[in-house]
């Protein structure tokens, strides 16, 4: 605006223009402060790093530390894995030992049961033989007594069945 145009304006218009200019001035001042702060921040970063190469070296140090941490983690995993494998092998060996022991105990129990069963069978067989011999002795005794009482029958049997009178079928035993 020219000076002539300014003279034509009223006081209120001039005051409004002044207020507008003041507000714009304040906005620009605030913007300058923000830009100045950003510039200061960059100067600090450049001062701290010295150069892009130095900043790169700092980043490489971070990457080196991260790689070292990853390597250490992997080594710990390997050690723990080896330790776990060792524990599993020990548990398997213990389980095999227990199974072997259980099989041996079962075999021993089976052997004892078989022996006991054989003893019982032998005892039952002996008892059955004694009872059969006793029964046969009673039957033979009764037959011999009967035959003595009935000698006619013995003679008849001896005549018709010669084997009855022989030593193999003696009723006198």
C-alpha positions in Angstrom: 0.0 0.0 0.0 1.2 3.5 -0.7 1.3 6.4 1.6 -1.6 8.0 -0.2 -3.8 4.9 0.3 -2.9 4.8 4.0 -4.1 8.4 4.4 -7.4 7.6 3.0 -8.1 4.9 5.5 -9.9 5.6 8.7 -8.5 5.1 12.2 -10.4 1.9 12.7 -9.2 0.5 9.4 -5.7 1.5 10.3 -6.0 -0.2 13.7 -7.4 -3.3 12.1 -4.4 -3.4 9.8 -2.1 -2.8 12.7 -3.7 -5.7 14.6 -3.4 -7.9 11.5 0.3 -7.0 11.1 0.9 -7.7 14.8 -0.7 -11.1 14.6 1.3 -12.0 11.5 4.4 -10.7 13.2 3.7 -13.0 16.2 3.1 -16.0 14.0 6.3 -15.4 12.1 8.2 -14.9 15.3 6.8 -18.3 16.7 7.7 -19.9 13.4 11.3 -18.5 13.6 11.6 -19.9 17.2 10.6 -23.4 16.0 13.0 -23.2 13.1 15.7 -21.9 15.4 15.1 -24.8 17.7 15.3 -27.3 14.9 18.5 -25.7 13.7 20.0 -25.9 17.2 19.0 -29.5 17.5 20.8 -30.3 14.3 23.9 -28.4 15.4 23.9 -30.5 18.6 23.6 -33.7 16.6 26.3 -32.7 14.3 28.5 -31.6 17.2 27.9 -34.8 19.0 28.6 -37.0 16.0 31.3 -34.9 14.5 30.6 -36.2 11.1 28.4 -38.6 9.2 31.3 -41.2 9.3 31.5 -40.9 13.1 27.7 -41.3 13.4 28.0 -44.4 11.1 30.7 -45.8 13.4 28.4 -45.2 16.4 25.6 -47.1 14.6 28.1 -49.9 13.7 28.9 -50.1 17.4 25.2 -50.6 18.2 25.0 -53.3 15.5 28.1 -54.9 16.9 26.6 -55.0 20.4 23.4 -56.4 19.0 25.3 -59.1 17.1 27.3 -59.9 20.2 24.0 -60.2 22.2 22.5 -62.4 19.5 25.6 -64.6 19.5 25.5 -64.9 23.3 21.9 -65.8 23.1 22.5 -68.5 20.5 25.4 -69.9 22.6 23.1 -70.0 25.7 20.5 -71.8 23.6 23.1 -74.4 22.4 24.3 -74.9 26.0 20.7 -75.3 27.3 19.9 -77.7 24.4 23.0 -79.8 25.2 22.1 -79.8 28.9 18.5 -80.9 28.0 19.8 -83.6 25.7 22.0 -84.9 28.6 19.1 -84.9 31.0 16.9 -86.8 28.4 19.7 -89.4 27.9 20.0 -89.9 31.7 16.2 -90.2 32.0 16.1 -92.7 29.1 19.0 -94.7 30.7 17.1 -94.7 34.1 13.9 -95.8 32.4 15.7 -98.6 30.6 17.3 -99.7 33.8 13.9 -99.7 35.6 12.3 -101.7 32.7 15.1 -104.2 32.8 14.7 -104.5 36.6 10.9 -104.9 36.3 11.3 -107.6 33.6 13.7 -109.5 35.8 11.3 -109.2 38.8 8.4 -110.4 36.6 10.6 -113.3 35.4 11.5 -114.2 38.9 7.8 -114.1 40.0 6.8 -116.3 37.1 9.6 -118.8 37.9 8.4 -118.9 41.5 4.8 -119.4 40.5 5.8 -122.1 38.0 7.8 -123.9 40.7 4.9 -123.6 43.2 2.5 -124.9 40.6 4.8 -127.8 39.8 5.1 -128.6 43.6 1.3 -128.5 43.9 0.9 -130.7 40.8 3.4 -133.2 42.2 1.7 -133.3 45.6 -1.7 -133.8 43.9 -0.3 -136.6 41.7 1.3 -138.3 44.7 -1.9 -138.0 46.7 -4.0 -139.3 43.8 -1.5 -142.3 43.5 -1.7 -143.0 47.2 -5.5 -142.8 47.1 -5.6 -145.0 44.0 -3.2 -147.5 45.6 -5.2 -147.5 48.8 -8.4 -148.0 46.9 -6.9 -150.7 44.8 -5.5 -152.4 47.9 -9.0 -152.3 49.5 -10.7 -153.6 46.3 -8.0 -156.4 46.0 -8.4 -157.3 49.7 -12.2 -157.5 49.4 -11.9 -159.6 46.2 -9.5 -162.0 47.8 -11.7 -162.3 50.9 -14.7 -162.8 48.7 -12.8 -165.4 46.6 -11.6 -167.2 49.7 -15.2 -167.4 50.9 -16.3 -168.6 47.5 -13.5 -171.0 46.5 -15.8 -172.6 44.0 -15.9 -169.4 42.1 -12.1 -169.3 42.2 -11.9 -172.7 40.7 -14.4 -171.8 38.1 -12.5 -168.6 37.2 -9.2 -170.4 37.1 -10.6 -173.0 34.8 -12.3 -170.6 32.4 -9.8 -167.8 32.7 -6.3 -169.3 33.3 -4.7 -165.8 33.5 -6.6 -165.2 36.8 -4.7 -167.9 38.5 -1.4 -166.8 37.1 1.1 -164.7 39.0 0.3 -161.6 37.0 -3.3 -161.6 38.3 -2.9 -163.1 41.7 -5.7 -162.3 44.0 -3.6 -163.3 47.0 -1.3 -160.2 46.8 
